[in-house]
Amino acid sequence: MGLPNPLYPVLKIGSTGDAVMLLQQALNMATTVLPRLVEDAMFGIKTRARVIEFQGQQMIGKDGVVGPITWGMLEVYVESVKGYIDQYLPPSGDEAETRKRIVNIALTAFSQWGWGADGRVKPDGSMRIAAARGHGPSVMGKRPRQGGVALAAIYEMAGVGGANCVAISQDVEALYQTNPQMMTPAEAAARREKLNNDIGSWCGIFATYCYRAAGLKVNWHDVKTKNSNYFEKLNARDPVKAGDIGNYDPVTNHHFLVAQDAAAGEAVHLIDGKLSNPSKMVVAPWNSVITKRRRERSALIVGNGNFLRPRFDVIGRT
């Protein structure tokens, strides 16, 4: 059987393969009055009946087809599902193939959970992520976070824990829209602490998610601390390869994924999570989204940025 898309394909009657088995395992974790599914990787009438039951429980369209919305509802079980992702996406053993996987996962995330090249963010309750924004009415001072279920999937698959991702308080949502550059150092520090207590910074978590979904055995702490057992550190001028991880500067510690190879000194094409807005770094409104863009080396050099090159012989082992 072929490998499933880490962000999951559309499944229906007649579908087969590892993605169907993942679906069956996830459904078996949820509440049901129906018999437990046989995890045989075949989407038959019993799996369809279980999907329709689950869709009804979640108050979404009961069509028996598992698309992005149904997968999104299943992500509440992602703490357990992530183990299956590691199981069914073993390391490829080939560096070029693994780098391609990493980038494809990031590009798919941008396509399904980002806001496109024009960067027009409109909180609408979809799976598209704007982590600093809520949508819909407030209940007890909180609103559903825009794309919160997808963000929780990223956190859980990265091994971080996504319990705080689904909702956002009105106070925190308002705090995201304040400009730290207009604050005193003490005020800016207090703002940062409150936001860290929300979901914190998720740029490196997004990079870790892409690595783990590609079958690599690495965690967020390894990325954050630049674990030398798992990564070779490169300077801002060095040639880079697709799938390397970049870091803008040691102050913001903002991480990104390199999307394509670049020679020494060449501009870097990248994909990252948690940028304020898709088009450019502006404060209002602060959205916190997945972006795809280009960065000049001069900015990385001035900021004393660096790159992390994965040691595939270590993190790619089964």
Protein Blocks (a to p, Z undefined) as FASTA:
>chain_A
ZZddfkopaddehiacjklmmmmmmmmmpccfbdcdddehpacfklmmmmmmmmmmnopa
cehpacfklmmmmmmmmmmmmmmmmmmmccehiaklmmmmmmmmmmmmmmmmmnbjnopa
cdehiabdcfkbcedjdeehiacdehklmmmmmmmmnonopalmmpccfklmmmmmpcfk
lpcfklmmmmmmmmmmmnopaklmmmmmmmmmnopacdfklmmnopaklpccddfkbccd
ehiacdfbfklopacddfbdcdehiacddddehiabfkbccfbdcebpaddddddfklmm
mnopacddddfklmmpZZ
